[in-house]
Amino acid sequence: MDGGNLNEAYERFHRTGPEWGENQLTNHGPMAAEVLVRRGHGAQLTGWVDAYARRLDDLPAPTNPVTDLNWRTALGQRRRLADWTTYFTHQLDEAPWRDVLATWWPRLLPGIVAGTTHGVIRVGHVVRVLLVGVENPQALTELAHGLAFWAAWSQPVPPAAAPAGVLDPLRALDALPRIPDQQGNVAARLGQLAEVGAWSASVAALRPAADAEDARTRLTDLVTGATLRYLTHGHASPVLLVHTATAPNAVLHTLPALPETLWAPSLTAVWTAVAAVFAAYAPTDPLPASALPVPATPTGAAVADVLDRAVDHGDEHVIKFTDTAAEVYTRTGDTRALDAAVHASGLIAAGR
């Protein structure tokens, strides 16, 4: 990985806030930058960052320091983002990053919906960098920013029973109920889940993990299932439903940095978050076969071609989702994963 190229991008994004614009859209810059570099598109990184950074807002100013004593009350307080960033920067100066992550991961898991799962996704992308040995100040600072975003935007998933059923992730996704009124923002939609009588039982229908390795397998299957379901359901909310695949993929890639005792709780937390977003945004009926997008080639587009298409498209969601879909295809050989990535590039407006 070209750490120097990515370091420069990280430094630029660390001067910006995690959301931007009147509608407070999430800043995906560091996440997409990591994908571009890891996927061999470092030559396009500077141009992409130049175009993307123009839309971003500045990092907000500090208000009141977060400490070891008051951190619980500071969770979910967005105005304290800079305070959280300073706190995690100090934590990572004083202890190995894996120790900090192991301490804070279980504290943050209950609020995994933070920023519509962007908190855990941002952490997952930088952990991938750290796990390949790029443990430099820029990457560690990016981890501090990711953890701070997750903490300041902490939002719990609507309560549901833990997995205790027999369904695999794809069948469990298909069995989820839908909220009564799929309109409004994320908070308004998720707020309806408590009124859905089958909500808790549908979450519990997932087969629980027998051990840590089984949790990894179940999580891998969840990424695959959500990617394939984007092909048939993504049209209802092209941007939001991307995260049903990219959030569990971020958790999947973080597992090697975590104690195995945290793997099963991580599966439960992200499955519940994915189920909530799917119930809130996915249509009840999939696209009929006649309406599905035509594959890019008779046998599905090659990974490199699909990634090139995503980079040319430029949208941050398309880049990140295509990265996940390419992994699913490489792991399973299922060309529908690549078709889903191509579908996303058609549904989501081009970036830049």
GUFIDREN-241665 format. One line per field, with one value per residue (C-alpha): residue number from 1; residue in one letter; x, y, z. Coordinates in Angstrom, 1 decimal. Layout:
# residues N
dogu <- [NUM,...]
lodo <- [A,...]
east <- [X,...]
north <- [Y,...]
up <- [Z,...]
END
This chain:
# residues 352
dogu <- [1,2,3,4,5,6,7,8,9,10,11,12,13,14,15,16,17,18,19,20,21,22,23,24,25,26,27,28,29,30,31,32,33,34,35,36,37,38,39,40,41,42,43,44,45,46,47,48,49,50,51,52,53,54,55,56,57,58,59,60,61,62,63,64,65,66,67,68,69,70,71,72,73,74,75,76,77,78,79,80,81,82,83,84,85,86,87,88,89,90,91,92,93,94,95,96,97,98,99,100,101,102,103,104,105,106,107,108,109,110,111,112,113,114,115,116,117,118,119,120,121,122,123,124,125,126,127,128,129,130,131,132,133,134,135,136,137,138,139,140,141,142,143,144,145,146,147,148,149,150,151,152,153,154,155,156,157,158,159,160,161,162,163,164,165,166,167,168,169,170,171,172,173,174,175,176,177,178,179,180,181,182,183,184,185,186,187,188,189,190,191,192,193,194,195,196,197,198,199,200,201,202,203,204,205,206,207,208,209,210,211,212,213,214,215,216,217,218,219,220,221,222,223,224,225,226,227,228,229,230,231,232,233,234,235,236,237,238,239,240,241,242,243,244,245,246,247,248,249,250,251,252,253,254,255,256,257,258,259,260,261,262,263,264,265,266,267,268,269,270,271,272,273,274,275,276,277,278,279,280,281,282,283,284,285,286,287,288,289,290,291,292,293,294,295,296,297,298,299,300,301,302,303,304,305,306,307,308,309,310,311,312,313,314,315,316,317,318,319,320,321,322,323,324,325,326,327,328,329,330,331,332,333,334,335,336,337,338,339,340,341,342,343,344,345,346,347,348,349,350,351,352]
lodo <- [M,D,G,G,N,L,N,E,A,Y,E,R,F,H,R,T,G,P,E,W,G,E,N,Q,L,T,N,H,G,P,M,A,A,E,V,L,V,R,R,G,H,G,A,Q,L,T,G,W,V,D,A,Y,A,R,R,L,D,D,L,P,A,P,T,N,P,V,T,D,L,N,W,R,T,A,L,G,Q,R,R,R,L,A,D,W,T,T,Y,F,T,H,Q,L,D,E,A,P,W,R,D,V,L,A,T,W,W,P,R,L,L,P,G,I,V,A,G,T,T,H,G,V,I,R,V,G,H,V,V,R,V,L,L,V,G,V,E,N,P,Q,A,L,T,E,L,A,H,G,L,A,F,W,A,A,W,S,Q,P,V,P,P,A,A,A,P,A,G,V,L,D,P,L,R,A,L,D,A,L,P,R,I,P,D,Q,Q,G,N,V,A,A,R,L,G,Q,L,A,E,V,G,A,W,S,A,S,V,A,A,L,R,P,A,A,D,A,E,D,A,R,T,R,L,T,D,L,V,T,G,A,T,L,R,Y,L,T,H,G,H,A,S,P,V,L,L,V,H,T,A,T,A,P,N,A,V,L,H,T,L,P,A,L,P,E,T,L,W,A,P,S,L,T,A,V,W,T,A,V,A,A,V,F,A,A,Y,A,P,T,D,P,L,P,A,S,A,L,P,V,P,A,T,P,T,G,A,A,V,A,D,V,L,D,R,A,V,D,H,G,D,E,H,V,I,K,F,T,D,T,A,A,E,V,Y,T,R,T,G,D,T,R,A,L,D,A,A,V,H,A,S,G,L,I,A,A,G,R]
east <- [0.0,1.3,1.3,2.7,-0.1,-2.7,-1.0,-1.4,-5.1,-5.6,-3.9,-6.2,-9.3,-8.3,-8.9,-12.5,-15.6,-17.4,-20.5,-21.0,-23.6,-27.1,-28.3,-25.4,-24.1,-21.3,-17.7,-16.6,-13.2,-10.9,-12.8,-12.9,-9.2,-8.2,-10.1,-8.4,-4.9,-5.5,-7.1,-4.1,-5.7,-3.3,-2.5,-6.1,-6.2,-5.0,-7.5,-10.3,-9.5,-9.2,-12.7,-14.3,-12.7,-14.3,-17.7,-16.5,-17.0,-14.2,-13.7,-15.7,-14.0,-13.5,-16.1,-15.5,-12.8,-13.8,-12.1,-12.0,-14.6,-17.2,-17.0,-20.3,-22.3,-20.4,-21.5,-23.9,-23.1,-22.2,-21.1,-18.2,-16.7,-13.4,-13.3,-13.6,-11.0,-8.5,-9.4,-8.7,-5.6,-4.2,-5.3,-3.5,-0.4,-0.3,-1.2,-0.9,-3.7,-5.0,-5.3,-7.3,-9.5,-10.1,-11.1,-13.4,-15.0,-17.4,-18.2,-19.1,-20.9,-24.3,-24.3,-23.3,-25.9,-23.8,-24.0,-26.0,-23.1,-20.5,-18.6,-17.8,-17.2,-14.6,-12.9,-12.9,-11.2,-8.3,-7.9,-7.3,-4.4,-3.0,-3.2,-0.9,1.7,1.2,1.2,2.3,1.0,-1.4,-3.1,-3.3,-4.8,-7.4,-8.3,-8.8,-11.1,-13.0,-13.5,-14.5,-17.1,-18.6,-18.6,-20.0,-22.7,-23.4,-27.0,-28.4,-30.2,-33.9,-34.0,-34.3,-33.7,-30.3,-29.9,-31.2,-32.8,-31.9,-31.7,-28.6,-28.0,-29.6,-32.7,-32.9,-32.7,-35.5,-37.7,-37.4,-40.6,-40.8,-41.8,-45.3,-44.2,-40.9,-40.5,-38.5,-35.0,-33.1,-34.3,-37.9,-37.8,-35.9,-38.3,-41.1,-39.4,-40.7,-44.2,-43.5,-44.5,-42.3,-39.2,-37.5,-38.4,-37.1,-33.7,-33.6,-34.3,-30.6,-28.7,-26.2,-22.5,-21.3,-17.8,-15.6,-14.7,-18.4,-19.1,-16.6,-18.3,-21.8,-20.5,-18.9,-22.3,-24.0,-21.8,-22.5,-26.2,-26.5,-24.5,-26.7,-29.9,-28.7,-29.0,-32.8,-33.7,-31.2,-33.3,-35.6,-32.8,-29.6,-27.3,-28.7,-28.9,-25.2,-24.4,-26.2,-23.1,-20.3,-21.0,-20.7,-17.7,-16.0,-16.6,-15.4,-12.1,-11.7,-12.0,-8.3,-7.5,-10.0,-10.0,-12.0,-14.4,-15.7,-16.4,-19.8,-21.1,-19.8,-21.9,-25.0,-24.6,-23.9,-26.6,-29.2,-28.1,-28.2,-31.6,-32.9,-31.7,-33.1,-36.4,-36.5,-35.4,-35.7,-38.9,-41.0,-40.8,-37.6,-37.2,-38.7,-36.1,-37.1,-36.2,-32.8,-29.8,-28.1,-24.7,-21.8,-20.6,-22.3,-20.2,-20.1,-17.6,-14.0,-13.1,-10.6,-13.2,-15.8,-13.4,-12.2,-15.9,-16.4,-13.3,-14.4,-17.9,-16.3,-19.1,-17.8,-20.6,-20.1,-16.4,-16.8,-19.7,-17.8,-14.8,-17.1,-18.8,-15.4,-14.5,-17.7,-17.1,-13.5,-14.6,-17.7,-17.4,-21.0,-21.1,-24.3,-22.0,-20.3,-23.7,-24.8,-21.7,-22.5,-26.2,-25.1,-23.1,-26.3,-28.6,-26.3,-25.4,-21.8,-19.5,-17.2]
north <- [0.0,3.5,4.9,8.3,9.0,8.0,9.9,13.1,12.5,11.7,14.9,16.9,15.2,15.6,19.3,18.6,17.6,14.2,15.8,18.6,20.8,21.8,18.2,17.1,14.3,12.1,12.8,9.6,11.0,8.9,5.7,6.1,7.2,4.0,2.0,3.9,3.3,-0.3,-1.1,0.4,3.7,5.9,7.9,9.1,9.9,13.5,14.5,12.7,14.3,17.8,17.5,15.9,18.2,21.3,20.3,19.6,21.7,22.5,20.4,22.0,23.6,21.9,22.6,20.6,17.9,14.2,12.3,8.9,10.0,11.7,9.7,8.0,11.2,12.5,9.6,10.8,14.5,15.6,19.1,17.4,15.7,17.7,16.8,13.1,13.5,15.0,12.3,9.4,11.1,11.1,7.5,6.4,8.3,6.5,2.9,0.5,1.0,-2.6,-2.0,1.2,-0.5,-3.5,-1.2,1.0,-1.4,-3.0,0.5,1.8,-1.3,-0.4,2.8,1.2,3.0,6.1,8.2,5.4,3.0,5.4,5.4,1.7,1.9,4.6,2.7,-0.5,1.1,2.5,-0.7,-2.4,0.1,-0.5,-4.3,-4.3,-2.5,1.1,2.2,5.8,9.0,9.8,6.4,6.5,10.0,8.7,6.0,8.7,10.6,7.4,6.5,10.1,10.2,6.9,8.1,11.6,10.3,7.2,5.9,2.6,0.2,-0.3,-3.1,-6.6,-10.1,-11.6,-14.2,-17.6,-19.0,-21.2,-18.9,-18.0,-14.3,-14.2,-16.0,-13.8,-10.7,-12.0,-12.7,-9.2,-7.1,-3.5,-0.4,0.9,4.2,4.2,7.9,10.5,10.5,7.7,8.6,8.8,5.4,3.5,5.0,3.0,-0.4,-0.5,-0.6,-3.5,-6.6,-9.0,-6.8,-8.5,-12.0,-11.4,-10.3,-13.3,-15.6,-15.5,-18.6,-17.6,-18.2,-21.3,-19.8,-17.0,-18.6,-19.3,-15.6,-14.7,-17.1,-15.7,-12.2,-13.1,-14.6,-11.4,-9.3,-11.6,-11.7,-7.9,-7.4,-9.7,-8.2,-4.8,-6.0,-6.7,-4.1,-1.3,0.8,1.8,3.7,3.4,5.2,4.0,0.4,0.3,0.4,-3.0,-4.5,-2.1,-1.9,-5.6,-5.7,-3.1,-5.2,-8.3,-6.7,-5.4,-8.8,-9.8,-6.7,-7.7,-10.3,-13.3,-12.8,-9.7,-11.4,-12.8,-9.6,-7.7,-10.0,-9.4,-5.7,-5.2,-7.7,-5.8,-2.5,-4.0,-5.5,-2.1,-0.3,-3.0,-3.0,0.8,1.3,-2.0,-2.6,-5.7,-7.0,-7.4,-6.3,-8.9,-10.8,-8.9,-5.6,-6.6,-4.8,-6.6,-8.0,-6.0,-9.0,-12.4,-13.9,-10.8,-8.0,-8.7,-7.2,-4.8,-3.5,-3.0,-1.2,1.0,1.9,2.8,5.1,6.8,7.2,9.0,8.7,7.7,5.2,3.5,3.2,1.7,-0.7,-1.8,-2.7,-4.8,-6.4,-7.3,-9.1,-11.0,-12.1,-13.0,-15.1,-16.8,-16.5,-15.2,-12.7,-11.2,-9.4,-7.6,-6.9,-5.3,-3.0,-2.0,-1.5,0.9,3.0,3.3,4.2,6.7,10.0,10.3,12.1,15.1]
up <- [0.0,-0.9,2.6,1.5,-0.9,1.6,4.4,2.4,1.9,5.6,6.6,4.4,5.6,9.3,8.9,7.9,9.8,9.6,7.9,5.4,3.8,4.6,4.7,6.9,4.6,5.8,4.9,3.1,2.0,4.2,3.5,-0.3,-0.3,1.5,-1.2,-4.1,-2.7,-1.7,-5.1,-7.0,-8.0,-6.1,-9.2,-9.2,-5.5,-5.5,-8.2,-6.4,-3.1,-4.7,-6.1,-3.0,-0.4,-2.0,-0.6,3.0,6.2,8.6,11.8,14.6,17.5,20.9,23.7,26.9,27.3,27.3,30.1,31.6,34.1,31.9,28.6,29.2,29.3,26.2,24.0,21.3,21.9,18.4,19.4,21.3,18.2,18.6,22.3,21.4,18.7,21.2,23.7,21.3,20.0,23.5,24.1,21.0,22.1,25.4,24.4,21.4,18.9,19.3,23.1,22.6,20.0,22.2,25.1,23.1,20.6,23.1,24.6,21.1,19.8,21.4,19.3,16.0,14.0,14.5,11.3,9.7,10.5,9.1,12.4,12.3,8.6,9.0,11.8,9.7,6.7,8.8,10.7,7.3,6.9,10.3,10.0,7.0,9.1,8.1,11.8,11.1,12.8,10.0,10.2,14.0,13.8,11.3,13.8,16.4,14.1,13.2,16.9,17.7,15.0,16.2,19.8,19.2,16.8,18.9,18.3,19.5,17.3,18.3,20.9,19.5,20.7,20.1,17.3,18.5,15.4,12.4,9.4,7.5,6.9,3.4,4.5,7.6,5.4,3.3,6.3,7.8,8.1,6.8,8.7,8.0,6.4,4.5,4.4,6.3,7.7,9.4,12.9,11.8,10.1,12.8,15.3,13.7,14.4,17.9,16.4,14.2,16.1,14.2,14.5,17.5,16.5,12.9,14.3,16.6,13.6,12.6,13.6,16.4,16.2,17.9,18.4,17.2,13.9,13.3,13.9,11.2,8.8,9.6,9.2,5.8,4.7,5.8,3.6,0.7,1.3,1.6,-1.6,-3.5,-2.2,-3.3,-6.8,-6.3,-3.7,-3.9,-6.3,-3.4,-1.6,-3.6,-1.1,2.2,1.2,0.2,4.0,4.6,2.9,3.7,7.4,8.1,5.8,7.9,11.0,9.2,8.4,11.9,13.6,13.3,15.4,18.2,20.9,19.7,22.6,20.8,17.5,18.4,20.0,16.9,14.7,16.8,16.8,13.1,12.1,14.1,12.5,9.0,9.7,10.9,7.8,5.5,7.3,7.0,3.4,1.3,-0.6,0.2,-3.3,-5.3,-8.8,-11.2,-13.2,-16.4,-14.7,-13.4,-14.9,-17.8,-16.7,-17.9,-19.9,-20.4,-17.6,-15.4,-15.6,-14.5,-11.0,-12.5,-15.0,-12.4,-10.1,-13.0,-13.7,-10.0,-10.0,-13.2,-11.8,-8.8,-6.2,-2.8,-2.1,-5.5,-4.8,-1.4,-2.4,-5.5,-3.2,-1.1,-4.1,-5.6,-2.4,-2.5,-6.1,-5.4,-2.4,-4.0,-7.8,-7.9,-10.8,-9.3,-6.8,-9.7,-11.3,-8.1,-8.2,-11.8,-10.7,-8.0,-10.5,-12.5,-9.6,-7.8,-9.4,-10.6,-8.2,-8.8]
END
